[in-house]
Amino acid sequence: MLKAAAAQVPMIDRFAAVRRLSLALAAPLSDADATVQSMPDASPAKWHLAHTTWFFETFVLRDHVPGYELHDPRFPFLFNSYYEAEGRRHARHRRGMVTRPTLDEVRAYRAHVDAALAAAWPTLPAEARALVELGCHHEEQHQELLVTDILHLFAENPLEPALYPAARKVPVAMPAPIGWIERDAGIAQIGHAGDGFAFDSEGPRHDTLLVRHALANRTVTNAEWAGFIAAGGYREPRYWLSDGWAWVRAQGIEAPLYWEQQDGGWTRMGLDGRRAIDPAAPVTHVSFYEADAYASWAGARLPTEAEWEAAAAGHDPAGGNQMDMAGPVEPRPSSGGPGFFGDVWEWTGSSFRPYPGFRAVEGAVGEYNGKFMNGQFVLRGGSCATPRGHARASYRNFFYPHQRWQFTGVRLAKDL
């Protein structure tokens, strides 16, 4: 499941840095902010802080440190997510009912586990150290979820509070019209290979056939999406997949999530409160259904994940607009270049299924990705809320086609 690490920073230092960032992201929250659950797909911030701690306590300290005693034997039931091998757990849709432990008690839980792991580090076996590395990447995933779940929660609040107040932004010039990066047909290798961490779903590396195609040299902007709305894109069934059209009608969808018309223009809700949309910035908070409909309206299609990875492989995965610290995060206008990493996760037309030769590892951690390989679609590239250094060209994010509370956007593709 894990590739050998070629870490530039000692793993125990990376562990400490990851743990600090989670606390910093949640620092502005009240106990009530951190407890409420805004929808079944989201989790309270307090739960994210505790669940990531439970992961280290369970799979590292409990399983690999002789004599370790759980901080609180009630916590595994509360903070296990989906690991069937770990027994019964609190229902996901009721996580917002866990008013106790308090936020301060969860912070104390984190401090206890952090101290115990740091003390045990010198004697941990290689298997346990690999689990610490997995746990760091796992917590980075939850950092992004923590941020986006807070945004959804605050958008449900009639006051629409800002988590991170920020100064008004100066509009920038609109980017040039979309250009196309042509790519020849042929055999490409995709999937993780070589040194460094990778999740199990990123391999094995394998050959795949690409047809001659072109990828857009940037993602779709808010202004372009507003044009889709004005042209009746949400009212015309011919652009939509059948399930997508049923979803639009049943949910009354008329625009991306968090968009509202005020004073004759479109606004959006962000971590800095409600603001006018930036017309030059990448559109975000759109579902797979919306992305596919927009592509159809634009006379294009969504890229396959193989097309995307083959094109992105030569680009710096730590580049672009990604999360470096606590504070406002939002997509920014293109600064030139294809910008494969950062700003918005890019929907692909590929379903999240195992690669040829995929095998889940034994034990509870084998449940990490394999059990979710049905009914979801792959996104690539990371977003403004992805911790910098977390993404790779081979990284496969995945969500259900109707979900859109993450920073999800659109890059077009077309056959040649």
Secondary structure, DSSP 8 states (H G I E B T S, - for coil): -------SS-HHHHHHHHHHHHHHHHTT--TTTTT---STTS--HHHHHHHHHHHHIIIIIIHHSTT---S-TTHHHHH--S-GGG-----GGGGGG---S-HHHHHHHHHHHHHHHHHHGGG--HHHHHHHHHHHHHHHHHHHHHHHHHHHHHHHSTT---SS---------------EEEE--EEEEES--SSS---GGG-S-EEEEE-SEEEESS--BHHHHHHHHHTTTTT-GGGS-HHHHHHHHHHT--SSTTEEEETTEEEEEETTEEEE--TTSB--S--HHHHHHHHHHTT-B---HHHHHHHHTTS-TT-SS-B-SSS--------SS---SSSSEEEEEEE----TT----SSGGGGSSGGG-SS-EEEES--TTSBTT---TT--EEE-TT--SS-EE---EEE-
